[in-house]
Amino acid sequence: MTETNIIDALLERYLLLLNEYTTLQIRLANLHGGVYQNLAKANFSAERGIRYGKDYYDDRMHSARRVVISSSRRQEDASLVEDRPPVVFRVACGNESGVAGGKEEGDVGGKEETEGGDGKEGGKRKSKSKDPLRWFGILTPLPLRQAQKLAVESVEEVVPRLATVIVEMAGVELEVRRARKRRAKAEAAVGKEKLKQQESRPAGSDHKGVAA
């Protein structure tokens, strides 16, 4: 496979990633717009003195999802022409073990168990009420549930894939630059070889046929 073919394959891969990146950006913007619209609807129909949003978060608010970064293949064997990104981002929910935030998750869990009571039963009762929607009682407004659904979709599906695509696009750009440098060096080497061959020819060899 020549360097030109490799560059063409990389550029084709980059265009596919660029198209996916644009699609994910549009989807993320639509999800965020839906979250704020549903929050506005919930606040509009809420009772007096009740407001939904980050301005009214308290000490019960903890991160329920954490980013996990993993490598799908060894860096020295990476070939970005393949349809397999070198780095993958995903979101771990709840107590799912992951690369990021493992110790912090344990610290939070221990704190909750201490606050919940002396035994394990108190800790379990505390861990069951991690859903922020339960703060507002049983009759949670439907727009608020919809806002949470859209936010979870953006965090669990769109954002990790978008981060993965961005990293892969940067890697493809780097591989294209490297391939172009290799092609330029190869072309320069071929040019030097041709020049040496021309210089090594005898001076009168080109006119020997004419003189005869």
C-alpha positions as a LaTeX table, in Angstrom:
\begin{tabular}{lrrr}
\hline
Residue & $x$ (\AA) & $y$ (\AA) & $z$ (\AA) \\
\hline
Met1 & 0.00 & 0.00 & 0.00 \\
Thr2 & 1.60 & 3.23 & $-1.16$ \\
Glu3 & 1.73 & 6.40 & 0.89 \\
Thr4 & $-0.73$ & 8.05 & $-1.50$ \\
Asn5 & $-3.26$ & 5.28 & $-0.92$ \\
Ile6 & $-2.74$ & 5.55 & 2.82 \\
Ile7 & $-3.34$ & 9.31 & 2.70 \\
Asp8 & $-6.51$ & 8.82 & 0.65 \\
Ala9 & $-7.81$ & 6.25 & 3.15 \\
Leu10 & $-7.03$ & 8.54 & 6.07 \\
Leu11 & $-8.76$ & 11.51 & 4.44 \\
Glu12 & $-11.80$ & 9.36 & 3.72 \\
Arg13 & $-11.84$ & 8.29 & 7.38 \\
Tyr14 & $-11.51$ & 11.93 & 8.47 \\
Leu15 & $-14.50$ & 13.01 & 6.36 \\
Leu16 & $-16.63$ & 10.27 & 7.92 \\
Leu17 & $-15.59$ & 11.38 & 11.39 \\
Leu18 & $-16.27$ & 15.02 & 10.53 \\
Asn19 & $-19.78$ & 14.11 & 9.38 \\
Glu20 & $-20.39$ & 12.19 & 12.62 \\
Tyr21 & $-18.98$ & 15.08 & 14.65 \\
Thr22 & $-21.38$ & 17.54 & 13.01 \\
Thr23 & $-24.33$ & 15.21 & 13.58 \\
Leu24 & $-23.43$ & 14.76 & 17.25 \\
Gln25 & $-23.07$ & 18.51 & 17.76 \\
Ile26 & $-26.55$ & 19.10 & 16.35 \\
Arg27 & $-28.00$ & 16.31 & 18.48 \\
Leu28 & $-26.31$ & 17.66 & 21.62 \\
Ala29 & $-27.63$ & 21.18 & 20.96 \\
Asn30 & $-31.16$ & 19.82 & 20.50 \\
Leu31 & $-30.94$ & 17.83 & 23.72 \\
His32 & $-29.70$ & 20.82 & 25.70 \\
Gly33 & $-32.45$ & 22.97 & 24.24 \\
Gly34 & $-35.02$ & 20.35 & 25.25 \\
Val35 & $-33.65$ & 20.25 & 28.81 \\
Tyr36 & $-33.99$ & 24.00 & 29.29 \\
Gln37 & $-37.42$ & 24.09 & 27.66 \\
Asn38 & $-38.74$ & 21.38 & 29.96 \\
Leu39 & $-37.22$ & 23.07 & 33.00 \\
Ala40 & $-38.97$ & 26.29 & 32.01 \\
Lys41 & $-42.28$ & 24.42 & 31.67 \\
Ala42 & $-41.81$ & 22.78 & 35.07 \\
Asn43 & $-41.01$ & 26.11 & 36.74 \\
Phe44 & $-43.96$ & 27.79 & 35.04 \\
Ser45 & $-46.43$ & 25.24 & 36.44 \\
Ala46 & $-44.74$ & 24.84 & 39.85 \\
Glu47 & $-46.33$ & 25.95 & 43.08 \\
Arg48 & $-45.37$ & 29.24 & 44.65 \\
Gly49 & $-41.95$ & 29.12 & 46.29 \\
Ile50 & $-40.76$ & 26.06 & 44.35 \\
Arg51 & $-38.12$ & 26.38 & 41.68 \\
Tyr52 & $-36.26$ & 23.67 & 39.78 \\
Gly53 & $-32.65$ & 24.15 & 38.75 \\
Lys54 & $-29.05$ & 24.24 & 39.92 \\
Asp55 & $-29.61$ & 27.36 & 42.05 \\
Tyr56 & $-31.48$ & 25.21 & 44.57 \\
Tyr57 & $-29.07$ & 22.26 & 44.80 \\
Asp58 & $-27.91$ & 21.35 & 48.30 \\
Asp59 & $-25.47$ & 18.92 & 49.97 \\
Arg60 & $-27.43$ & 15.93 & 48.71 \\
Met61 & $-26.27$ & 16.62 & 45.16 \\
His62 & $-23.51$ & 14.22 & 44.08 \\
Ser63 & $-22.32$ & 13.16 & 40.65 \\
Ala64 & $-24.17$ & 9.98 & 39.63 \\
Arg65 & $-22.08$ & 9.37 & 36.51 \\
Arg66 & $-18.36$ & 9.42 & 35.92 \\
Val67 & $-16.23$ & 9.45 & 32.78 \\
Val68 & $-14.20$ & 6.32 & 32.02 \\
Ile69 & $-11.36$ & 6.51 & 29.47 \\
Ser70 & $-10.03$ & 3.30 & 27.96 \\
Ser71 & $-7.67$ & 2.37 & 25.13 \\
Ser72 & $-8.93$ & $-0.06$ & 22.50 \\
Arg73 & $-5.46$ & $-0.98$ & 21.21 \\
Arg74 & $-1.79$ & $-0.43$ & 21.93 \\
Gln75 & $-0.42$ & 2.90 & 20.80 \\
Glu76 & 2.52 & 1.39 & 18.89 \\
Asp77 & 0.15 & $-0.82$ & 16.89 \\
Ala78 & $-2.32$ & 1.96 & 16.18 \\
Ser79 & $-3.49$ & 2.21 & 12.60 \\
Leu80 & $-6.05$ & 4.95 & 12.28 \\
Val81 & $-7.15$ & 3.74 & 8.89 \\
Glu82 & $-9.06$ & 1.05 & 10.76 \\
Asp83 & $-12.55$ & 1.77 & 12.02 \\
Arg84 & $-11.46$ & 1.50 & 15.64 \\
Pro85 & $-10.60$ & 4.56 & 17.75 \\
Pro86 & $-7.43$ & 4.46 & 19.90 \\
Val87 & $-9.21$ & 6.05 & 22.89 \\
Val88 & $-12.80$ & 5.44 & 23.96 \\
Phe89 & $-14.80$ & 7.59 & 26.36 \\
Arg90 & $-17.82$ & 6.22 & 28.18 \\
Val91 & $-19.88$ & 7.09 & 31.26 \\
Ala92 & $-20.11$ & 4.80 & 34.28 \\
Cys93 & $-23.33$ & 4.99 & 36.29 \\
Gly94 & $-23.75$ & 4.58 & 40.03 \\
Asn95 & $-21.21$ & 2.29 & 41.69 \\
Glu96 & $-19.93$ & 0.83 & 38.40 \\
Ser97 & $-16.19$ & 0.40 & 38.67 \\
Gly98 & $-14.11$ & 2.40 & 36.23 \\
Val99 & $-10.79$ & 4.06 & 35.63 \\
Ala100 & $-11.92$ & 7.50 & 36.68 \\
Gly101 & $-13.39$ & 8.43 & 40.03 \\
Gly102 & $-13.16$ & 5.02 & 41.71 \\
Lys103 & $-11.67$ & 6.29 & 44.95 \\
Glu104 & $-13.92$ & 9.32 & 45.02 \\
Glu105 & $-16.97$ & 7.11 & 44.57 \\
Gly106 & $-15.90$ & 5.03 & 47.57 \\
Asp107 & $-15.41$ & 8.15 & 49.69 \\
Val108 & $-18.87$ & 9.42 & 48.83 \\
Gly109 & $-20.43$ & 6.05 & 49.58 \\
Gly110 & $-18.69$ & 5.86 & 52.95 \\
Lys111 & $-19.88$ & 9.31 & 53.89 \\
Glu112 & $-23.44$ & 8.43 & 53.04 \\
Glu113 & $-23.27$ & 5.25 & 55.11 \\
Thr114 & $-21.99$ & 7.20 & 58.15 \\
Glu115 & $-24.79$ & 9.70 & 57.84 \\
Gly116 & $-27.40$ & 7.01 & 57.26 \\
Gly117 & $-26.90$ & 5.10 & 60.52 \\
Asp118 & $-24.82$ & 2.60 & 62.43 \\
Gly119 & $-25.56$ & $-0.51$ & 60.36 \\
Lys120 & $-25.57$ & $-1.51$ & 56.73 \\
Glu121 & $-29.32$ & $-1.06$ & 56.53 \\
Gly122 & $-29.01$ & 2.68 & 57.01 \\
Gly123 & $-26.41$ & 2.89 & 54.26 \\
Lys124 & $-28.66$ & 0.97 & 51.88 \\
Arg125 & $-31.60$ & 3.25 & 52.64 \\
Lys126 & $-29.39$ & 6.24 & 51.91 \\
Ser127 & $-28.10$ & 4.87 & 48.62 \\
Lys128 & $-31.61$ & 4.16 & 47.33 \\
Ser129 & $-32.53$ & 7.87 & 47.22 \\
Lys130 & $-29.80$ & 9.11 & 44.88 \\
Asp131 & $-32.26$ & 10.10 & 42.16 \\
Pro132 & $-32.66$ & 13.91 & 42.44 \\
Leu133 & $-36.28$ & 13.67 & 41.27 \\
Arg134 & $-37.20$ & 12.08 & 44.61 \\
Trp135 & $-36.37$ & 15.32 & 46.39 \\
Phe136 & $-39.62$ & 16.77 & 45.10 \\
Gly137 & $-41.90$ & 14.00 & 46.33 \\
Ile138 & $-44.02$ & 11.49 & 44.46 \\
Leu139 & $-45.84$ & 13.99 & 42.25 \\
Thr140 & $-42.86$ & 15.06 & 40.18 \\
Pro141 & $-43.88$ & 17.18 & 37.17 \\
Leu142 & $-43.70$ & 15.39 & 33.81 \\
Pro143 & $-41.57$ & 18.16 & 32.19 \\
Leu144 & $-39.01$ & 17.71 & 34.97 \\
Arg145 & $-38.81$ & 13.97 & 34.29 \\
Gln146 & $-38.44$ & 14.70 & 30.57 \\
Ala147 & $-35.64$ & 17.18 & 31.29 \\
Gln148 & $-33.80$ & 14.53 & 33.30 \\
Lys149 & $-34.26$ & 11.98 & 30.52 \\
Leu150 & $-32.81$ & 14.31 & 27.90 \\
Ala151 & $-29.89$ & 15.27 & 30.16 \\
Val152 & $-29.04$ & 11.62 & 30.84 \\
Glu153 & $-29.18$ & 10.85 & 27.12 \\
Ser154 & $-26.74$ & 13.66 & 26.34 \\
Val155 & $-24.33$ & 12.64 & 29.11 \\
Glu156 & $-24.42$ & 8.88 & 28.56 \\
Glu157 & $-24.62$ & 8.68 & 24.77 \\
Val158 & $-23.71$ & 11.89 & 22.95 \\
Val159 & $-20.92$ & 13.44 & 25.04 \\
Pro160 & $-18.74$ & 10.29 & 25.34 \\
Arg161 & $-19.02$ & 9.53 & 21.63 \\
Leu162 & $-18.34$ & 13.18 & 20.76 \\
Ala163 & $-15.18$ & 13.17 & 22.89 \\
Thr164 & $-14.07$ & 9.91 & 21.26 \\
Val165 & $-14.61$ & 11.34 & 17.76 \\
Ile166 & $-12.65$ & 14.51 & 18.58 \\
Val167 & $-9.67$ & 12.49 & 19.82 \\
Glu168 & $-9.82$ & 10.22 & 16.77 \\
Met169 & $-9.98$ & 13.18 & 14.37 \\
Ala170 & $-6.87$ & 14.67 & 15.97 \\
Gly171 & $-5.11$ & 11.32 & 15.58 \\
Val172 & $-6.09$ & 11.04 & 11.92 \\
Glu173 & $-4.79$ & 14.57 & 11.26 \\
Leu174 & $-1.46$ & 13.59 & 12.82 \\
Glu175 & $-1.26$ & 10.42 & 10.71 \\
Val176 & $-1.99$ & 12.40 & 7.53 \\
Arg177 & 0.86 & 14.80 & 8.28 \\
Arg178 & 3.22 & 11.91 & 8.94 \\
Ala179 & 2.20 & 10.11 & 5.76 \\
Arg180 & 2.73 & 13.28 & 3.72 \\
Lys181 & 6.21 & 13.70 & 5.19 \\
Arg182 & 7.05 & 10.09 & 4.36 \\
Arg183 & 5.81 & 10.57 & 0.80 \\
Ala184 & 7.84 & 13.78 & 0.41 \\
Lys185 & 10.99 & 12.01 & 1.66 \\
Ala186 & 10.39 & 9.10 & $-0.71$ \\
Glu187 & 9.90 & 11.44 & $-3.67$ \\
Ala188 & 13.03 & 13.37 & $-2.74$ \\
Ala189 & 15.01 & 10.12 & $-2.51$ \\
Val190 & 13.77 & 9.05 & $-5.95$ \\
Gly191 & 14.75 & 12.43 & $-7.39$ \\
Lys192 & 18.25 & 12.16 & $-5.94$ \\
Glu193 & 18.66 & 8.66 & $-7.32$ \\
Lys194 & 17.67 & 9.80 & $-10.82$ \\
Leu195 & 20.11 & 12.73 & $-10.59$ \\
Lys196 & 22.93 & 10.37 & $-9.59$ \\
Gln197 & 22.17 & 8.06 & $-12.51$ \\
Gln198 & 22.27 & 10.98 & $-14.94$ \\
Glu199 & 25.57 & 12.23 & $-13.52$ \\
Ser200 & 27.14 & 8.74 & $-13.69$ \\
Arg201 & 26.56 & 8.39 & $-17.44$ \\
Pro202 & 29.59 & 8.94 & $-19.79$ \\
Ala203 & 29.79 & 12.42 & $-21.29$ \\
Gly204 & 29.56 & 11.31 & $-24.96$ \\
Ser205 & 27.08 & 8.47 & $-24.55$ \\
Asp206 & 24.12 & 10.59 & $-25.55$ \\
His207 & 25.71 & 11.66 & $-28.86$ \\
Lys208 & 27.25 & 8.30 & $-29.81$ \\
Gly209 & 24.35 & 7.32 & $-32.01$ \\
Val210 & 24.37 & 10.66 & $-33.85$ \\
Ala211 & 28.11 & 10.49 & $-34.57$ \\
Ala212 & 27.78 & 7.02 & $-35.97$ \\
\hline
\end{tabular}
